[in-house]
Amino acid sequence: FGYIVLTTSAGIMDHEEARRKNAGGKVLGFFY
């Protein structure tokens, strides 16, 4: 499985941290 990297108003983070912070944003990329 990989990580989806998001750029959000709270900064750049992976999808799990964004889900914890309930932060929406744009997907930067997908990393394995």
N, C-alpha and C positions, 0 to 999 in steps of 0.2 A: 504494500500500500504506500501511497505517497502523501505529500503535503500540498495543499493548495495555499499559495501565498496571496494574501489580500492587502491592498492598500486602503486603509480606512481613515476616518477622521481622528482615530486614536493612534495612528501610526501604522507601520508595516508589521504584520503578524501572520501566523498561520491560521488555518480555518478553525482549529479547536480553541485557540485563544480568543478569536473573534466571536465565536459562539458563546464562550464564557462571559465575555464583556458585552454581548448582545450588540456588537458593532457591525454595521453594514459597510460594504465598500466594493471596490472593483477588484476582480481577480487579476493578479499580476502574472502568475504562472503556476505550473504544476511540476513539483520536483519529486523524484524517487530517491 
